[in-house]
């Protein structure tokens, strides 16, 4: 994955507190959330980078390594180990640490200076972590509603993964060890999967709650009755109260979207009634409506 300046992405400096990081992440995530920026590839990219920045800066250990080693923070352990070995072998008493943010040099150059040139023969024995990979998976809303398996082809290899119910649009999941192969027996990189979840044509999702508009005929709205509606979990019968007004809302608790990695817990489904006015009335129907109007007057 390409290096990005996590502090710049969140609009922070290195003195930011954990609360500053959390607040900045929430503000940026709301601004660039794919649900609020449909068909905007730049917003999707920004949202992915914001999630990546938050994952590192909200973790004290990862942030410490990032602050010290910059773009090479994921190789911090290798840096320290090789530096110690070099100091011991050379008899050096210099134990100073390196800082990716302060030094004008680059830790990649550090590797080059340690193992390049005359010392190139030693580099074959150094273990390096493999490259991280990233990919995208597109899902329909109904696909994200239930836990299911998919097979991905990454770098020529098929990977069978389980996608938990409730995954969100723009969410990133890390699959450890499924990135590039490590060098000289080093650990493999990781695979980052970004999910693109489309909204249903008639059912909209916001968080764990679902929203659906249901057309209601005038007669049922006035007199009341029972209707059957389609949900992501199948058909549901609803009782309609007499004199239901246009725009009336009914909340169906627990009939919304499954909560990610919280089995058995669901959001709500909010149904909004849209009263459908009858058309192509017969003369008899018009006559009856006229009588009703006179009674109302």
URPELIN-V122275 format. One record per pair of residues at least 24 apart in sequence whose C-alpha atoms are under 10 Angstrom apart, sorted by sequence separation. I is the first residue (numbers start at 1). J is the second residue. D is the distance in Angstrom with one decimal. If there is no record, write none. Layout:
I:J:D + I:J:D
//
This chain:
26:50:9.4 + 143:167:9.6 + 144:168:7.8 + 154:178:8.3 + 155:179:8.6 + 170:194:6.1 + 171:195:5.5 + 172:196:9.6 + 216:240:9.2 + 219:243:9.4 + 220:244:8.3 + 221:245:7.0 + 231:255:8.1 + 232:256:8.4 + 233:257:9.4 + 247:271:9.4 + 248:272:5.7 + 249:273:6.3 + 25:50:6.8 + 26:51:9.9 + 29:54:10.0 + 141:166:9.4 + 144:169:9.3 + 154:179:8.2 + 155:180:8.2 + 169:194:8.4 + 170:195:5.3 + 171:196:7.8 + 218:243:9.5 + 221:246:8.4 + 231:256:8.8 + 232:257:8.5 + 247:272:5.7 + 248:273:5.4 + 249:274:9.6 + 24:50:9.4 + 25:51:7.8 + 141:167:9.6 + 154:180:9.5 + 168:194:9.6 + 169:195:5.7 + 170:196:5.7 + 171:197:9.2 + 218:244:9.2 + 246:272:8.4 + 247:273:5.2 + 248:274:7.8 + 73:100:8.2 + 83:110:9.4 + 141:168:9.4 + 168:195:7.1 + 169:196:4.9 + 170:197:7.5 + 203:230:9.5 + 218:245:9.7 + 246:273:6.0 + 247:274:5.7 + 248:275:9.3 + 25:53:8.5 + 26:54:9.5 + 69:97:9.8 + 72:100:7.7 + 79:107:8.2 + 83:111:9.6 + 86:114:7.9 + 139:167:9.6 + 141:169:9.3 + 167:195:7.6 + 168:196:7.8 + 169:197:4.5 + 202:230:9.7 + 203:231:8.0 + 216:244:9.3 + 218:246:9.5 + 245:273:7.8 + 246:274:5.3 + 247:275:7.7 + 25:54:6.4 + 68:97:8.5 + 69:98:7.1 + 70:99:7.6 + 71:100:7.4 + 79:108:9.9 + 82:111:8.9 + 139:168:9.9 + 167:196:9.5 + 168:197:6.7 + 169:198:7.4 + 202:231:9.7 + 203:232:8.4 + 216:245:9.9 + 244:273:8.3 + 245:274:8.5 + 246:275:5.1 + 24:54:9.1 + 25:55:9.9 + 68:98:6.8 + 69:99:5.4 + 70:100:4.5 + 71:101:9.0 + 139:169:8.7 + 167:197:8.2 + 168:198:9.7 + 169:199:9.1 + 216:246:8.7 + 244:274:9.9 + 245:275:7.5 + 246:276:8.8 + 68:99:4.4 + 69:100:3.9 + 70:101:5.7 + 76:107:9.6 + 79:110:8.6 + 83:114:8.6 + 138:169:9.1 + 215:246:9.5 + 244:275:8.7 + 21:53:9.4 + 22:54:7.7 + 25:57:9.9 + 67:99:7.4 + 68:100:5.2 + 69:101:6.7 + 70:102:9.2 + 75:107:9.4 + 79:111:8.1 + 82:114:8.4 + 163:195:9.9 + 200:232:9.4 + 21:54:7.2 + 25:58:9.5 + 66:99:9.3 + 67:100:7.0 + 68:101:6.4 + 69:102:9.2 + 70:103:9.9 + 78:111:9.9 + 82:115:9.9 + 137:170:10.0 + 214:247:9.7 + 240:273:9.7 + 65:99:9.4 + 66:100:7.9 + 67:101:6.4 + 68:102:8.3 + 69:103:9.4 + 72:106:8.6 + 73:107:9.3 + 136:170:9.5 + 213:247:9.0 + 22:57:9.1 + 65:100:9.3 + 66:101:8.6 + 67:102:9.3 + 68:103:9.7 + 71:106:9.0 + 72:107:6.6 + 214:249:9.9 + 21:57:7.0 + 22:58:7.2 + 70:106:8.9 + 71:107:8.5 + 72:108:7.6 + 136:172:9.0 + 169:205:9.8 + 213:249:9.2 + 9:46:8.2 + 21:58:6.7 + 69:106:8.9 + 70:107:8.6 + 71:108:9.4 + 135:172:9.7 + 154:191:8.9 + 168:205:9.5 + 169:206:10.0 + 212:249:9.8 + 9:47:9.9 + 20:58:9.8 + 69:107:7.3 + 134:172:9.5 + 168:206:9.4 + 169:207:9.4 + 231:269:8.7 + 10:49:9.2 + 18:57:8.0 + 19:58:9.1 + 134:173:9.9 + 168:207:7.7 + 9:49:7.2 + 10:50:6.7 + 17:57:9.8 + 18:58:6.4 + 134:174:9.1 + 167:207:9.9 + 168:208:9.0 + 211:251:9.4 + 9:50:6.4 + 10:51:9.7 + 16:57:9.6 + 17:58:9.5 + 18:59:8.9 + 133:174:9.8 + 134:175:10.0 + 166:207:9.2 + 167:208:9.8 + 210:251:9.9 + 8:50:10.0 + 9:51:9.8 + 18:60:8.8 + 132:174:9.9 + 133:175:9.8 + 166:208:7.6 + 210:252:9.6 + 229:271:9.6 + 6:49:8.0 + 7:50:9.8 + 9:52:9.6 + 10:53:7.3 + 14:57:9.8 + 5:49:9.4 + 6:50:7.8 + 9:53:7.1 + 10:54:8.1 + 82:126:8.4 + 132:176:9.4 + 209:253:9.5 + 4:49:7.7 + 6:51:9.7 + 8:53:9.3 + 9:54:9.4 + 132:177:8.9 + 133:178:7.9 + 134:179:8.3 + 209:254:9.0 + 210:255:8.1 + 211:256:8.3 + 3:49:9.9 + 4:50:9.9 + 6:52:7.9 + 7:53:7.5 + 131:177:10.0 + 132:178:8.2 + 133:179:5.1 + 208:254:9.9 + 209:255:8.4 + 210:256:5.1 + 6:53:4.7 + 7:54:9.3 + 10:57:9.7 + 130:177:8.7 + 131:178:9.6 + 132:179:4.9 + 133:180:6.9 + 208:255:9.9 + 209:256:5.0 + 210:257:6.5 + 4:52:9.2 + 5:53:8.0 + 6:54:7.8 + 78:126:8.7 + 129:177:9.9 + 130:178:9.4 + 131:179:6.0 + 132:180:6.1 + 208:256:6.4 + 209:257:5.8 + 4:53:8.2 + 6:55:9.7 + 14:63:9.8 + 78:127:7.9 + 130:179:6.6 + 131:180:4.6 + 132:181:9.4 + 207:256:9.6 + 208:257:4.8 + 209:258:8.8 + 6:56:8.1 + 7:57:8.2 + 78:128:7.5 + 129:179:9.7 + 130:180:4.6 + 131:181:7.2 + 206:256:9.8 + 207:257:8.1 + 208:258:6.5 + 209:259:9.5 + 6:57:7.5 + 78:129:8.8 + 129:180:8.3 + 130:181:4.8 + 131:182:7.6 + 144:195:9.6 + 205:256:8.5 + 206:257:9.1 + 207:258:9.8 + 208:259:6.2 + 129:181:7.6 + 130:182:3.9 + 131:183:9.8 + 144:196:10.0 + 205:257:7.7 + 207:259:8.8 + 208:260:8.7 + 221:273:9.0 + 14:67:7.7 + 75:128:7.9 + 128:181:9.3 + 129:182:4.7 + 130:183:6.6 + 144:197:7.3 + 221:274:9.5 + 222:275:9.8 + 75:129:7.3 + 128:182:5.7 + 129:183:6.5 + 143:197:8.6 + 144:198:9.4 + 221:275:7.1 + 74:129:8.5 + 127:182:7.3 + 128:183:5.0 + 129:184:9.1 + 130:185:9.6 + 141:196:9.7 + 142:197:9.3 + 143:198:9.7 + 220:275:9.3 + 221:276:9.1 + 127:183:5.6 + 128:184:6.8 + 129:185:8.6 + 130:186:7.1 + 131:187:9.7 + 132:188:8.2 + 133:189:7.4 + 134:190:8.5 + 135:191:7.7 + 136:192:8.5 + 137:193:7.0 + 138:194:8.7 + 139:195:7.2 + 140:196:8.5 + 141:197:6.0 + 142:198:9.2 + 216:272:9.7 + 217:273:9.6 + 218:274:9.6 + 219:275:9.5 + 6:63:9.8 + 126:183:7.9 + 127:184:4.9 + 128:185:7.6 + 129:186:5.1 + 130:187:6.3 + 131:188:7.3 + 132:189:4.6 + 133:190:6.3 + 134:191:5.6 + 135:192:6.4 + 136:193:5.5 + 137:194:6.3 + 138:195:6.0 + 139:196:6.1 + 140:197:5.7 + 141:198:5.7 + 142:199:9.0 + 208:265:9.7 + 209:266:8.1 + 210:267:7.5 + 211:268:8.5 + 212:269:7.4 + 213:270:8.5 + 214:271:6.7 + 215:272:8.5 + 216:273:6.2 + 217:274:8.5 + 218:275:6.0 + 219:276:9.4 + 125:183:9.2 + 126:184:6.4 + 127:185:5.8 + 128:186:4.8 + 129:187:4.9 + 130:188:4.5 + 131:189:4.9 + 132:190:4.8 + 133:191:4.8 + 134:192:4.6 + 135:193:5.1 + 136:194:4.7 + 137:195:5.0 + 138:196:4.7 + 139:197:4.8 + 140:198:5.2 + 141:199:5.6 + 142:200:7.7 + 208:266:6.9 + 209:267:4.8 + 210:268:6.3 + 211:269:5.8 + 212:270:6.3 + 213:271:5.8 + 214:272:6.0 + 215:273:5.9 + 216:274:5.8 + 217:275:5.9 + 218:276:5.9 + 219:277:9.3 + 124:183:8.6 + 125:184:6.3 + 126:185:8.6 + 127:186:4.4 + 128:187:7.1 + 129:188:5.7 + 130:189:4.3 + 131:190:7.4 + 132:191:5.9 + 133:192:6.1 + 134:193:5.8 + 135:194:6.3 + 136:195:5.8 + 137:196:6.1 + 138:197:6.0 + 139:198:6.4 + 140:199:7.0 + 141:200:5.8 + 208:267:4.7 + 209:268:4.9 + 210:269:4.7 + 211:270:4.9 + 212:271:5.0 + 213:272:4.8 + 214:273:5.1 + 215:274:4.7 + 216:275:4.8 + 217:276:5.0 + 218:277:6.0 + 219:278:9.1 + 6:66:9.1 + 7:67:9.9 + 124:184:6.6 + 125:185:8.9 + 126:186:8.1 + 127:187:7.9 + 128:188:8.7 + 129:189:6.1 + 130:190:8.0 + 131:191:9.1 + 132:192:7.5 + 133:193:8.6 + 134:194:7.6 + 135:195:8.8 + 136:196:7.1 + 137:197:8.4 + 138:198:7.7 + 139:199:9.4 + 140:200:7.2 + 141:201:9.5 + 207:267:8.2 + 208:268:7.2 + 209:269:5.9 + 210:270:6.2 + 211:271:6.1 + 212:272:6.3 + 213:273:6.0 + 214:274:5.9 + 215:275:5.9 + 216:276:5.7 + 217:277:6.9 + 218:278:7.0 + 5:66:9.8 + 123:184:9.0 + 125:186:10.0 + 128:189:9.7 + 129:190:9.6 + 206:267:9.7 + 208:269:9.1 + 209:270:7.7 + 210:271:8.6 + 211:272:7.8 + 212:273:8.8 + 213:274:6.7 + 214:275:8.5 + 215:276:6.1 + 216:277:9.0 + 217:278:7.5 + 141:203:8.9 + 214:276:9.7 + 215:277:9.9 + 141:204:8.9 + 6:70:9.7 + 141:205:8.3 + 205:269:9.2 + 5:70:8.4 + 6:71:9.8 + 204:269:9.7 + 4:70:9.6 + 5:71:8.1 + 203:269:9.3 + 204:270:9.9 + 3:70:9.1 + 4:71:7.7 + 203:270:9.8 + 3:71:5.9 + 203:271:9.6 + 2:71:9.1 + 3:72:8.8 + 146:232:9.8 + 14:101:9.8 + 145:232:7.5 + 146:233:9.6 + 145:233:8.6 + 142:231:9.9 + 143:232:9.9 + 142:232:6.4 + 167:257:9.8 + 141:232:8.6 + 142:233:9.0 + 166:257:6.5 + 167:258:8.8 + 168:259:9.7 + 165:257:8.6 + 166:258:5.1 + 167:259:8.3 + 168:260:8.2 + 165:258:6.3 + 166:259:5.3 + 167:260:5.9 + 164:258:9.6 + 165:259:7.4 + 166:260:4.3 + 167:261:8.7 + 164:259:9.6 + 165:260:6.0 + 166:261:7.4 + 164:260:6.8 + 165:261:7.2 + 166:262:8.8 + 164:261:6.6 + 165:262:9.0 + 166:263:9.7 + 164:262:9.6 + 165:263:8.6 + 164:263:9.6 + 166:266:9.0 + 78:186:9.9 + 145:256:9.5 + 146:257:9.4 + 147:258:9.8 + 145:257:6.5 + 146:258:7.9 + 144:257:9.0 + 145:258:6.5 + 147:260:9.8 + 144:258:9.0 + 145:259:9.5 + 147:261:9.6 + 142:257:9.8 + 145:260:9.7 + 141:257:9.5 + 144:260:9.8 + 51:170:9.1 + 51:171:8.2 + 52:172:8.4 + 51:172:7.5 + 48:170:6.9 + 47:170:6.9 + 48:171:7.8 + 47:171:8.8 + 48:172:7.2 + 44:169:9.5 + 45:170:9.2 + 47:172:9.7 + 44:170:6.8 + 43:170:9.9 + 1:131:7.7 + 2:132:9.3 + 1:132:5.8 + 2:133:9.9 + 1:133:6.3 + 1:134:6.8 + 35:168:9.6 + 34:168:9.7 + 35:169:7.1 + 34:169:6.6 + 35:170:8.4 + 33:169:8.2 + 34:170:6.2 + 33:170:7.2 + 34:171:9.7 + 32:170:9.7 + 33:171:9.7 + 52:192:9.9 + 29:170:9.9 + 48:194:7.5 + 48:195:10.0 + 45:194:10.0 + 44:194:9.5 + 44:196:9.0 + 38:198:9.2 + 35:196:9.8 + 38:199:10.0 + 34:196:8.4 + 35:197:9.0 + 34:197:9.2 + 35:198:8.8 + 34:198:9.8 + 35:199:8.6 + 35:204:10.0 + 35:205:8.7 + 36:206:9.9 + 35:206:8.0 + 35:207:9.7 + 1:190:9.9 + 1:191:9.7 + 1:192:9.0
//
